[in-house]
Amino acid sequence: MIHLLLFTFSLMYMSSTYANWSSTAAKDLKQPVNFSGKITTHQGQEFIVDNISIQGKYEKIAMPLKPENLPEPVLNSETNQREVKLDANPNTEYSKRDLDLAETKEIQVPSPNTIYFYQQKKNSKRLEFIEMEAISNGGTKYYFLLDPKTPIYCDGIDSAGPQETTVPLSALKTLTIEGYTYRDTSKDKNKKCNPSGCPPCEQKNK
């Protein structure tokens, strides 16, 4: 019986350790393609950054497109926020487009205090979204609706060296992609890292 209890506690501890590790793995990951650039926030901060990713991804990031025929925002007197009520859940019912950082020049969040929300019933969970604008290398603009807590992972560059940084989408003002290079993640230094779907190893033109 004692051995059984010890075995059970061991399994619980291992499960807990794995869960904690999994929750931080995305931001700790060094991406095989290293995107660098600059971040400014609505709080007035500015960071020179690299190892940029969105939700731990740098390519094929599926995002719900913002419809063009939405009503104008209305001020909610209780929250003092401008809000738009959605008739459908963007996560499951909106068209989506894959975002690739290699094809993106800049990302903007112009109005983080304008909330788009979906609530199926009065007592059901309220889902909130904010608008994100992505500008392609060719100048085309795309508009998305995303969770305000969507994390932007990166390493801030300063005199002390790279500092792991997480910026929630609601805090982001602009993210400018200035370049990218491949990391050599293999032991064979002559072997180039060429992940599927990535462009040729090169530095983006600013």
mmCIF file of the C-alpha atoms, coordinates in Angstrom:
data_MODEL
# 
_entry.id   MODEL 
# 
loop_
_atom_site.group_PDB 
_atom_site.id 
_atom_site.type_symbol 
_atom_site.label_atom_id 
_atom_site.label_alt_id 
_atom_site.label_comp_id 
_atom_site.label_asym_id 
_atom_site.label_entity_id 
_atom_site.label_seq_id 
_atom_site.pdbx_PDB_ins_code 
_atom_site.Cartn_x 
_atom_site.Cartn_y 
_atom_site.Cartn_z 
_atom_site.occupancy 
_atom_site.B_iso_or_equiv 
_atom_site.pdbx_formal_charge 
_atom_site.auth_seq_id 
_atom_site.auth_comp_id 
_atom_site.auth_asym_id 
_atom_site.auth_atom_id 
_atom_site.pdbx_PDB_model_num 
ATOM 1   C CA . MET A 1 1   ? 0.000   0.000  0.000   1.00 0.00 ? 1   MET A CA 1 
ATOM 2   C CA . ILE A 1 2   ? 2.815   2.389  0.926   1.00 0.00 ? 2   ILE A CA 1 
ATOM 3   C CA . HIS A 1 3   ? 4.597   1.628  -2.348  1.00 0.00 ? 3   HIS A CA 1 
ATOM 4   C CA . LEU A 1 4   ? 1.392   2.317  -4.255  1.00 0.00 ? 4   LEU A CA 1 
ATOM 5   C CA . LEU A 1 5   ? 0.976   5.705  -2.552  1.00 0.00 ? 5   LEU A CA 1 
ATOM 6   C CA . LEU A 1 6   ? 4.575   6.653  -3.284  1.00 0.00 ? 6   LEU A CA 1 
ATOM 7   C CA . PHE A 1 7   ? 4.137   5.680  -6.927  1.00 0.00 ? 7   PHE A CA 1 
ATOM 8   C CA . THR A 1 8   ? 0.937   7.759  -7.179  1.00 0.00 ? 8   THR A CA 1 
ATOM 9   C CA . PHE A 1 9   ? 2.605   10.841 -5.671  1.00 0.00 ? 9   PHE A CA 1 
ATOM 10  C CA . SER A 1 10  ? 5.531   10.424 -8.066  1.00 0.00 ? 10  SER A CA 1 
ATOM 11  C CA . LEU A 1 11  ? 3.186   10.411 -11.043 1.00 0.00 ? 11  LEU A CA 1 
ATOM 12  C CA . MET A 1 12  ? 1.396   13.538 -9.757  1.00 0.00 ? 12  MET A CA 1 
ATOM 13  C CA . TYR A 1 13  ? 4.696   15.364 -9.321  1.00 0.00 ? 13  TYR A CA 1 
ATOM 14  C CA . MET A 1 14  ? 5.890   14.417 -12.812 1.00 0.00 ? 14  MET A CA 1 
ATOM 15  C CA . SER A 1 15  ? 2.586   15.548 -14.338 1.00 0.00 ? 15  SER A CA 1 
ATOM 16  C CA . SER A 1 16  ? 2.767   18.881 -12.508 1.00 0.00 ? 16  SER A CA 1 
ATOM 17  C CA . THR A 1 17  ? 6.356   19.474 -13.598 1.00 0.00 ? 17  THR A CA 1 
ATOM 18  C CA . TYR A 1 18  ? 5.513   18.721 -17.230 1.00 0.00 ? 18  TYR A CA 1 
ATOM 19  C CA . ALA A 1 19  ? 2.500   21.076 -17.128 1.00 0.00 ? 19  ALA A CA 1 
ATOM 20  C CA . ASN A 1 20  ? 4.618   23.927 -15.762 1.00 0.00 ? 20  ASN A CA 1 
ATOM 21  C CA . TRP A 1 21  ? 7.320   23.333 -18.369 1.00 0.00 ? 21  TRP A CA 1 
ATOM 22  C CA . SER A 1 22  ? 4.776   23.246 -21.192 1.00 0.00 ? 22  SER A CA 1 
ATOM 23  C CA . SER A 1 23  ? 3.274   26.579 -20.142 1.00 0.00 ? 23  SER A CA 1 
ATOM 24  C CA . THR A 1 24  ? 6.617   28.368 -20.586 1.00 0.00 ? 24  THR A CA 1 
ATOM 25  C CA . ALA A 1 25  ? 8.029   26.400 -23.507 1.00 0.00 ? 25  ALA A CA 1 
ATOM 26  C CA . ALA A 1 26  ? 6.666   28.695 -26.219 1.00 0.00 ? 26  ALA A CA 1 
ATOM 27  C CA . LYS A 1 27  ? 8.348   31.867 -25.004 1.00 0.00 ? 27  LYS A CA 1 
ATOM 28  C CA . ASP A 1 28  ? 11.621  30.120 -24.179 1.00 0.00 ? 28  ASP A CA 1 
ATOM 29  C CA . LEU A 1 29  ? 11.888  28.571 -27.641 1.00 0.00 ? 29  LEU A CA 1 
ATOM 30  C CA . LYS A 1 30  ? 14.619  29.882 -29.948 1.00 0.00 ? 30  LYS A CA 1 
ATOM 31  C CA . GLN A 1 31  ? 12.955  29.992 -33.347 1.00 0.00 ? 31  GLN A CA 1 
ATOM 32  C CA . PRO A 1 32  ? 14.890  28.424 -36.262 1.00 0.00 ? 32  PRO A CA 1 
ATOM 33  C CA . VAL A 1 33  ? 14.239  31.640 -38.201 1.00 0.00 ? 33  VAL A CA 1 
ATOM 34  C CA . ASN A 1 34  ? 15.279  34.639 -36.115 1.00 0.00 ? 34  ASN A CA 1 
ATOM 35  C CA . PHE A 1 35  ? 13.121  37.712 -36.819 1.00 0.00 ? 35  PHE A CA 1 
ATOM 36  C CA . SER A 1 36  ? 14.420  41.050 -35.534 1.00 0.00 ? 36  SER A CA 1 
ATOM 37  C CA . GLY A 1 37  ? 12.855  44.485 -35.334 1.00 0.00 ? 37  GLY A CA 1 
ATOM 38  C CA . LYS A 1 38  ? 11.374  47.074 -33.001 1.00 0.00 ? 38  LYS A CA 1 
ATOM 39  C CA . ILE A 1 39  ? 8.377   47.133 -30.669 1.00 0.00 ? 39  ILE A CA 1 
ATOM 40  C CA . THR A 1 40  ? 6.604   50.190 -29.271 1.00 0.00 ? 40  THR A CA 1 
ATOM 41  C CA . THR A 1 41  ? 3.822   49.934 -26.695 1.00 0.00 ? 41  THR A CA 1 
ATOM 42  C CA . HIS A 1 42  ? 0.828   52.054 -25.738 1.00 0.00 ? 42  HIS A CA 1 
ATOM 43  C CA . GLN A 1 43  ? 2.592   52.584 -22.396 1.00 0.00 ? 43  GLN A CA 1 
ATOM 44  C CA . GLY A 1 44  ? 5.399   54.509 -24.126 1.00 0.00 ? 44  GLY A CA 1 
ATOM 45  C CA . GLN A 1 45  ? 8.020   51.742 -24.100 1.00 0.00 ? 45  GLN A CA 1 
ATOM 46  C CA . GLU A 1 46  ? 10.313  50.937 -27.003 1.00 0.00 ? 46  GLU A CA 1 
ATOM 47  C CA . PHE A 1 47  ? 12.305  47.730 -27.482 1.00 0.00 ? 47  PHE A CA 1 
ATOM 48  C CA . ILE A 1 48  ? 14.890  46.575 -30.008 1.00 0.00 ? 48  ILE A CA 1 
ATOM 49  C CA . VAL A 1 49  ? 14.087  42.870 -30.262 1.00 0.00 ? 49  VAL A CA 1 
ATOM 50  C CA . ASP A 1 50  ? 14.821  39.585 -31.987 1.00 0.00 ? 50  ASP A CA 1 
ATOM 51  C CA . ASN A 1 51  ? 13.488  36.004 -31.760 1.00 0.00 ? 51  ASN A CA 1 
ATOM 52  C CA . ILE A 1 52  ? 10.034  37.440 -32.496 1.00 0.00 ? 52  ILE A CA 1 
ATOM 53  C CA . SER A 1 53  ? 7.000   35.153 -32.598 1.00 0.00 ? 53  SER A CA 1 
ATOM 54  C CA . ILE A 1 54  ? 3.253   35.390 -32.100 1.00 0.00 ? 54  ILE A CA 1 
ATOM 55  C CA . GLN A 1 55  ? 1.878   32.694 -29.811 1.00 0.00 ? 55  GLN A CA 1 
ATOM 56  C CA . GLY A 1 56  ? 5.201   30.892 -30.306 1.00 0.00 ? 56  GLY A CA 1 
ATOM 57  C CA . LYS A 1 57  ? 4.874   30.805 -34.128 1.00 0.00 ? 57  LYS A CA 1 
ATOM 58  C CA . TYR A 1 58  ? 6.483   32.792 -36.945 1.00 0.00 ? 58  TYR A CA 1 
ATOM 59  C CA . GLU A 1 59  ? 4.613   31.352 -39.941 1.00 0.00 ? 59  GLU A CA 1 
ATOM 60  C CA . LYS A 1 60  ? 1.161   30.017 -40.829 1.00 0.00 ? 60  LYS A CA 1 
ATOM 61  C CA . ILE A 1 61  ? -0.429  31.832 -37.869 1.00 0.00 ? 61  ILE A CA 1 
ATOM 62  C CA . ALA A 1 62  ? -4.174  31.446 -38.504 1.00 0.00 ? 62  ALA A CA 1 
ATOM 63  C CA . MET A 1 63  ? -6.067  34.638 -37.648 1.00 0.00 ? 63  MET A CA 1 
ATOM 64  C CA . PRO A 1 64  ? -9.781  35.569 -37.997 1.00 0.00 ? 64  PRO A CA 1 
ATOM 65  C CA . LEU A 1 65  ? -10.301 38.345 -40.550 1.00 0.00 ? 65  LEU A CA 1 
ATOM 66  C CA . LYS A 1 66  ? -12.307 41.364 -39.434 1.00 0.00 ? 66  LYS A CA 1 
ATOM 67  C CA . PRO A 1 67  ? -15.558 41.784 -41.446 1.00 0.00 ? 67  PRO A CA 1 
ATOM 68  C CA . GLU A 1 68  ? -16.054 45.065 -43.296 1.00 0.00 ? 68  GLU A CA 1 
ATOM 69  C CA . ASN A 1 69  ? -19.725 45.574 -42.404 1.00 0.00 ? 69  ASN A CA 1 
ATOM 70  C CA . LEU A 1 70  ? -19.539 45.757 -38.605 1.00 0.00 ? 70  LEU A CA 1 
ATOM 71  C CA . PRO A 1 71  ? -21.519 48.460 -36.762 1.00 0.00 ? 71  PRO A CA 1 
ATOM 72  C CA . GLU A 1 72  ? -19.843 51.505 -35.247 1.00 0.00 ? 72  GLU A CA 1 
ATOM 73  C CA . PRO A 1 73  ? -18.529 51.153 -31.655 1.00 0.00 ? 73  PRO A CA 1 
ATOM 74  C CA . VAL A 1 74  ? -20.871 52.227 -28.849 1.00 0.00 ? 74  VAL A CA 1 
ATOM 75  C CA . LEU A 1 75  ? -19.647 53.566 -25.504 1.00 0.00 ? 75  LEU A CA 1 
ATOM 76  C CA . ASN A 1 76  ? -20.358 51.208 -22.603 1.00 0.00 ? 76  ASN A CA 1 
ATOM 77  C CA . SER A 1 77  ? -21.068 53.472 -19.607 1.00 0.00 ? 77  SER A CA 1 
ATOM 78  C CA . GLU A 1 78  ? -20.187 50.715 -17.123 1.00 0.00 ? 78  GLU A CA 1 
ATOM 79  C CA . THR A 1 79  ? -16.743 49.893 -18.525 1.00 0.00 ? 79  THR A CA 1 
ATOM 80  C CA . ASN A 1 80  ? -16.074 53.268 -20.204 1.00 0.00 ? 80  ASN A CA 1 
ATOM 81  C CA . GLN A 1 81  ? -14.982 51.321 -23.282 1.00 0.00 ? 81  GLN A CA 1 
ATOM 82  C CA . ARG A 1 82  ? -16.115 51.551 -26.877 1.00 0.00 ? 82  ARG A CA 1 
ATOM 83  C CA . GLU A 1 83  ? -17.663 48.214 -27.804 1.00 0.00 ? 83  GLU A CA 1 
ATOM 84  C CA . VAL A 1 84  ? -18.971 46.385 -30.861 1.00 0.00 ? 84  VAL A CA 1 
ATOM 85  C CA . LYS A 1 85  ? -21.299 43.432 -30.395 1.00 0.00 ? 85  LYS A CA 1 
ATOM 86  C CA . LEU A 1 86  ? -20.587 40.537 -32.782 1.00 0.00 ? 86  LEU A CA 1 
ATOM 87  C CA . ASP A 1 87  ? -23.278 38.206 -34.117 1.00 0.00 ? 87  ASP A CA 1 
ATOM 88  C CA . ALA A 1 88  ? -20.856 35.297 -34.564 1.00 0.00 ? 88  ALA A CA 1 
ATOM 89  C CA . ASN A 1 89  ? -17.791 33.844 -32.849 1.00 0.00 ? 89  ASN A CA 1 
ATOM 90  C CA . PRO A 1 90  ? -14.678 34.938 -34.822 1.00 0.00 ? 90  PRO A CA 1 
ATOM 91  C CA . ASN A 1 91  ? -12.721 31.898 -33.601 1.00 0.00 ? 91  ASN A CA 1 
ATOM 92  C CA . THR A 1 92  ? -15.073 29.428 -35.254 1.00 0.00 ? 92  THR A CA 1 
ATOM 93  C CA . GLU A 1 93  ? -17.267 31.293 -37.752 1.00 0.00 ? 93  GLU A CA 1 
ATOM 94  C CA . TYR A 1 94  ? -15.058 33.917 -39.424 1.00 0.00 ? 94  TYR A CA 1 
ATOM 95  C CA . SER A 1 95  ? -12.807 33.439 -42.439 1.00 0.00 ? 95  SER A CA 1 
ATOM 96  C CA . LYS A 1 96  ? -9.144  33.115 -41.450 1.00 0.00 ? 96  LYS A CA 1 
ATOM 97  C CA . ARG A 1 97  ? -5.881  34.074 -43.079 1.00 0.00 ? 97  ARG A CA 1 
ATOM 98  C CA . ASP A 1 98  ? -2.417  32.726 -42.295 1.00 0.00 ? 98  ASP A CA 1 
ATOM 99  C CA . LEU A 1 99  ? 0.080   35.387 -41.230 1.00 0.00 ? 99  LEU A CA 1 
ATOM 100 C CA . ASP A 1 100 ? 3.781   34.837 -41.991 1.00 0.00 ? 100 ASP A CA 1 
ATOM 101 C CA . LEU A 1 101 ? 6.279   37.197 -40.354 1.00 0.00 ? 101 LEU A CA 1 
ATOM 102 C CA . ALA A 1 102 ? 8.576   36.870 -43.397 1.00 0.00 ? 102 ALA A CA 1 
ATOM 103 C CA . GLU A 1 103 ? 5.840   38.502 -45.505 1.00 0.00 ? 103 GLU A CA 1 
ATOM 104 C CA . THR A 1 104 ? 4.980   41.171 -42.915 1.00 0.00 ? 104 THR A CA 1 
ATOM 105 C CA . LYS A 1 105 ? 6.463   44.665 -42.671 1.00 0.00 ? 105 LYS A CA 1 
ATOM 106 C CA . GLU A 1 106 ? 4.558   45.991 -39.660 1.00 0.00 ? 106 GLU A CA 1 
ATOM 107 C CA . ILE A 1 107 ? 1.837   45.078 -37.173 1.00 0.00 ? 107 ILE A CA 1 
ATOM 108 C CA . GLN A 1 108 ? -0.269  47.741 -35.455 1.00 0.00 ? 108 GLN A CA 1 
ATOM 109 C CA . VAL A 1 109 ? -2.913  47.820 -32.742 1.00 0.00 ? 109 VAL A CA 1 
ATOM 110 C CA . PRO A 1 110 ? -4.422  51.301 -33.187 1.00 0.00 ? 110 PRO A CA 1 
ATOM 111 C CA . SER A 1 111 ? -7.347  51.103 -30.732 1.00 0.00 ? 111 SER A CA 1 
ATOM 112 C CA . PRO A 1 112 ? -6.814  48.568 -27.915 1.00 0.00 ? 112 PRO A CA 1 
ATOM 113 C CA . ASN A 1 113 ? -9.659  50.104 -25.901 1.00 0.00 ? 113 ASN A CA 1 
ATOM 114 C CA . THR A 1 114 ? -12.239 49.341 -28.592 1.00 0.00 ? 114 THR A CA 1 
ATOM 115 C CA . ILE A 1 115 ? -13.584 45.911 -27.697 1.00 0.00 ? 115 ILE A CA 1 
ATOM 116 C CA . TYR A 1 116 ? -15.342 43.556 -30.096 1.00 0.00 ? 116 TYR A CA 1 
ATOM 117 C CA . PHE A 1 117 ? -17.274 40.953 -28.128 1.00 0.00 ? 117 PHE A CA 1 
ATOM 118 C CA . TYR A 1 118 ? -19.354 37.861 -28.739 1.00 0.00 ? 118 TYR A CA 1 
ATOM 119 C CA . GLN A 1 119 ? -21.752 36.408 -26.185 1.00 0.00 ? 119 GLN A CA 1 
ATOM 120 C CA . GLN A 1 120 ? -24.029 33.611 -27.319 1.00 0.00 ? 120 GLN A CA 1 
ATOM 121 C CA . LYS A 1 121 ? -26.445 34.033 -24.404 1.00 0.00 ? 121 LYS A CA 1 
ATOM 122 C CA . LYS A 1 122 ? -26.792 36.545 -21.593 1.00 0.00 ? 122 LYS A CA 1 
ATOM 123 C CA . ASN A 1 123 ? -25.299 34.195 -18.997 1.00 0.00 ? 123 ASN A CA 1 
ATOM 124 C CA . SER A 1 124 ? -22.726 32.550 -21.286 1.00 0.00 ? 124 SER A CA 1 
ATOM 125 C CA . LYS A 1 125 ? -19.037 33.431 -21.424 1.00 0.00 ? 125 LYS A CA 1 
ATOM 126 C CA . ARG A 1 126 ? -18.211 36.742 -23.066 1.00 0.00 ? 126 ARG A CA 1 
ATOM 127 C CA . LEU A 1 127 ? -15.414 36.520 -25.645 1.00 0.00 ? 127 LEU A CA 1 
ATOM 128 C CA . GLU A 1 128 ? -13.469 39.725 -26.257 1.00 0.00 ? 128 GLU A CA 1 
ATOM 129 C CA . PHE A 1 129 ? -11.345 40.733 -29.247 1.00 0.00 ? 129 PHE A CA 1 
ATOM 130 C CA . ILE A 1 130 ? -9.381  43.751 -30.437 1.00 0.00 ? 130 ILE A CA 1 
ATOM 131 C CA . GLU A 1 131 ? -8.421  44.832 -33.933 1.00 0.00 ? 131 GLU A CA 1 
ATOM 132 C CA . MET A 1 132 ? -4.923  44.106 -35.248 1.00 0.00 ? 132 MET A CA 1 
ATOM 133 C CA . GLU A 1 133 ? -3.669  45.553 -38.516 1.00 0.00 ? 133 GLU A CA 1 
ATOM 134 C CA . ALA A 1 134 ? -0.919  43.790 -40.489 1.00 0.00 ? 134 ALA A CA 1 
ATOM 135 C CA . ILE A 1 135 ? 0.913   45.506 -43.349 1.00 0.00 ? 135 ILE A CA 1 
ATOM 136 C CA . SER A 1 136 ? 2.590   43.210 -45.867 1.00 0.00 ? 136 SER A CA 1 
ATOM 137 C CA . ASN A 1 137 ? 5.972   43.851 -47.475 1.00 0.00 ? 137 ASN A CA 1 
ATOM 138 C CA . GLY A 1 138 ? 4.078   45.009 -50.562 1.00 0.00 ? 138 GLY A CA 1 
ATOM 139 C CA . GLY A 1 139 ? 1.967   47.492 -48.573 1.00 0.00 ? 139 GLY A CA 1 
ATOM 140 C CA . THR A 1 140 ? -1.297  45.519 -48.479 1.00 0.00 ? 140 THR A CA 1 
ATOM 141 C CA . LYS A 1 141 ? -3.226  45.906 -45.211 1.00 0.00 ? 141 LYS A CA 1 
ATOM 142 C CA . TYR A 1 142 ? -5.132  43.106 -43.491 1.00 0.00 ? 142 TYR A CA 1 
ATOM 143 C CA . TYR A 1 143 ? -7.380  43.509 -40.460 1.00 0.00 ? 143 TYR A CA 1 
ATOM 144 C CA . PHE A 1 144 ? -7.891  40.798 -37.855 1.00 0.00 ? 144 PHE A CA 1 
ATOM 145 C CA . LEU A 1 145 ? -9.829  40.303 -34.608 1.00 0.00 ? 145 LEU A CA 1 
ATOM 146 C CA . LEU A 1 146 ? -7.740  38.652 -31.890 1.00 0.00 ? 146 LEU A CA 1 
ATOM 147 C CA . ASP A 1 147 ? -7.822  37.981 -28.162 1.00 0.00 ? 147 ASP A CA 1 
ATOM 148 C CA . PRO A 1 148 ? -6.313  41.002 -26.327 1.00 0.00 ? 148 PRO A CA 1 
ATOM 149 C CA . LYS A 1 149 ? -4.110  38.595 -24.351 1.00 0.00 ? 149 LYS A CA 1 
ATOM 150 C CA . THR A 1 150 ? -2.491  37.120 -27.484 1.00 0.00 ? 150 THR A CA 1 
ATOM 151 C CA . PRO A 1 151 ? 1.227   37.010 -26.554 1.00 0.00 ? 151 PRO A CA 1 
ATOM 152 C CA . ILE A 1 152 ? 4.052   38.498 -28.620 1.00 0.00 ? 152 ILE A CA 1 
ATOM 153 C CA . TYR A 1 153 ? 7.221   36.662 -27.582 1.00 0.00 ? 153 TYR A CA 1 
ATOM 154 C CA . CYS A 1 154 ? 10.647  38.161 -28.219 1.00 0.00 ? 154 CYS A CA 1 
ATOM 155 C CA . ASP A 1 155 ? 14.083  38.809 -26.746 1.00 0.00 ? 155 ASP A CA 1 
ATOM 156 C CA . GLY A 1 156 ? 14.737  42.430 -25.830 1.00 0.00 ? 156 GLY A CA 1 
ATOM 157 C CA . ILE A 1 157 ? 18.279  43.525 -26.780 1.00 0.00 ? 157 ILE A CA 1 
ATOM 158 C CA . ASP A 1 158 ? 20.206  45.716 -24.348 1.00 0.00 ? 158 ASP A CA 1 
ATOM 159 C CA . SER A 1 159 ? 23.695  46.078 -22.872 1.00 0.00 ? 159 SER A CA 1 
ATOM 160 C CA . ALA A 1 160 ? 23.023  43.199 -20.453 1.00 0.00 ? 160 ALA A CA 1 
ATOM 161 C CA . GLY A 1 161 ? 22.255  40.826 -23.330 1.00 0.00 ? 161 GLY A CA 1 
ATOM 162 C CA . PRO A 1 162 ? 18.984  39.270 -24.585 1.00 0.00 ? 162 PRO A CA 1 
ATOM 163 C CA . GLN A 1 163 ? 16.084  39.565 -22.136 1.00 0.00 ? 163 GLN A CA 1 
ATOM 164 C CA . GLU A 1 164 ? 13.035  37.328 -22.604 1.00 0.00 ? 164 GLU A CA 1 
ATOM 165 C CA . THR A 1 165 ? 10.042  39.610 -23.114 1.00 0.00 ? 165 THR A CA 1 
ATOM 166 C CA . THR A 1 166 ? 6.317   38.996 -23.524 1.00 0.00 ? 166 THR A CA 1 
ATOM 167 C CA . VAL A 1 167 ? 4.060   41.776 -24.814 1.00 0.00 ? 167 VAL A CA 1 
ATOM 168 C CA . PRO A 1 168 ? 0.282   41.154 -24.768 1.00 0.00 ? 168 PRO A CA 1 
ATOM 169 C CA . LEU A 1 169 ? -1.442  42.291 -27.944 1.00 0.00 ? 169 LEU A CA 1 
ATOM 170 C CA . SER A 1 170 ? -3.464  44.901 -26.021 1.00 0.00 ? 170 SER A CA 1 
ATOM 171 C CA . ALA A 1 171 ? -0.213  46.651 -25.004 1.00 0.00 ? 171 ALA A CA 1 
ATOM 172 C CA . LEU A 1 172 ? 1.308   46.597 -28.494 1.00 0.00 ? 172 LEU A CA 1 
ATOM 173 C CA . LYS A 1 173 ? 1.290   49.802 -30.521 1.00 0.00 ? 173 LYS A CA 1 
ATOM 174 C CA . THR A 1 174 ? 3.611   48.803 -33.375 1.00 0.00 ? 174 THR A CA 1 
ATOM 175 C CA . LEU A 1 175 ? 5.803   45.831 -34.235 1.00 0.00 ? 175 LEU A CA 1 
ATOM 176 C CA . THR A 1 176 ? 8.182   46.490 -37.104 1.00 0.00 ? 176 THR A CA 1 
ATOM 177 C CA . ILE A 1 177 ? 9.900   43.508 -38.745 1.00 0.00 ? 177 ILE A CA 1 
ATOM 178 C CA . GLU A 1 178 ? 13.315  44.719 -39.935 1.00 0.00 ? 178 GLU A CA 1 
ATOM 179 C CA . GLY A 1 179 ? 15.026  41.473 -40.894 1.00 0.00 ? 179 GLY A CA 1 
ATOM 180 C CA . TYR A 1 180 ? 15.453  37.762 -40.381 1.00 0.00 ? 180 TYR A CA 1 
ATOM 181 C CA . THR A 1 181 ? 18.216  35.179 -40.505 1.00 0.00 ? 181 THR A CA 1 
ATOM 182 C CA . TYR A 1 182 ? 18.403  31.433 -40.042 1.00 0.00 ? 182 TYR A CA 1 
ATOM 183 C CA . ARG A 1 183 ? 19.831  30.005 -36.861 1.00 0.00 ? 183 ARG A CA 1 
ATOM 184 C CA . ASP A 1 184 ? 22.231  27.083 -37.279 1.00 0.00 ? 184 ASP A CA 1 
ATOM 185 C CA . THR A 1 185 ? 20.562  24.658 -34.881 1.00 0.00 ? 185 THR A CA 1 
ATOM 186 C CA . SER A 1 186 ? 22.495  21.606 -36.095 1.00 0.00 ? 186 SER A CA 1 
ATOM 187 C CA . LYS A 1 187 ? 25.868  20.380 -34.922 1.00 0.00 ? 187 LYS A CA 1 
ATOM 188 C CA . ASP A 1 188 ? 26.995  20.349 -38.557 1.00 0.00 ? 188 ASP A CA 1 
ATOM 189 C CA . LYS A 1 189 ? 27.849  23.998 -39.180 1.00 0.00 ? 189 LYS A CA 1 
ATOM 190 C CA . ASN A 1 190 ? 27.802  23.422 -42.950 1.00 0.00 ? 190 ASN A CA 1 
ATOM 191 C CA . LYS A 1 191 ? 24.188  22.253 -42.874 1.00 0.00 ? 191 LYS A CA 1 
ATOM 192 C CA . LYS A 1 192 ? 21.663  25.033 -43.435 1.00 0.00 ? 192 LYS A CA 1 
ATOM 193 C CA . CYS A 1 193 ? 18.402  25.123 -41.520 1.00 0.00 ? 193 CYS A CA 1 
ATOM 194 C CA . ASN A 1 194 ? 15.616  25.282 -44.095 1.00 0.00 ? 194 ASN A CA 1 
ATOM 195 C CA . PRO A 1 195 ? 12.212  24.718 -42.437 1.00 0.00 ? 195 PRO A CA 1 
ATOM 196 C CA . SER A 1 196 ? 9.328   23.870 -44.740 1.00 0.00 ? 196 SER A CA 1 
ATOM 197 C CA . GLY A 1 197 ? 7.460   26.942 -45.898 1.00 0.00 ? 197 GLY A CA 1 
ATOM 198 C CA . CYS A 1 198 ? 10.224  29.413 -45.047 1.00 0.00 ? 198 CYS A CA 1 
ATOM 199 C CA . PRO A 1 199 ? 11.735  31.721 -47.694 1.00 0.00 ? 199 PRO A CA 1 
ATOM 200 C CA . PRO A 1 200 ? 15.419  31.374 -48.653 1.00 0.00 ? 200 PRO A CA 1 
ATOM 201 C CA . CYS A 1 201 ? 17.907  32.310 -45.968 1.00 0.00 ? 201 CYS A CA 1 
ATOM 202 C CA . GLU A 1 202 ? 18.325  36.053 -46.356 1.00 0.00 ? 202 GLU A CA 1 
ATOM 203 C CA . GLN A 1 203 ? 18.092  39.426 -44.643 1.00 0.00 ? 203 GLN A CA 1 
ATOM 204 C CA . LYS A 1 204 ? 14.930  41.404 -45.340 1.00 0.00 ? 204 LYS A CA 1 
ATOM 205 C CA . ASN A 1 205 ? 15.367  44.781 -46.921 1.00 0.00 ? 205 ASN A CA 1 
ATOM 206 C CA . LYS A 1 206 ? 14.408  47.526 -44.549 1.00 0.00 ? 206 LYS A CA 1 
# 
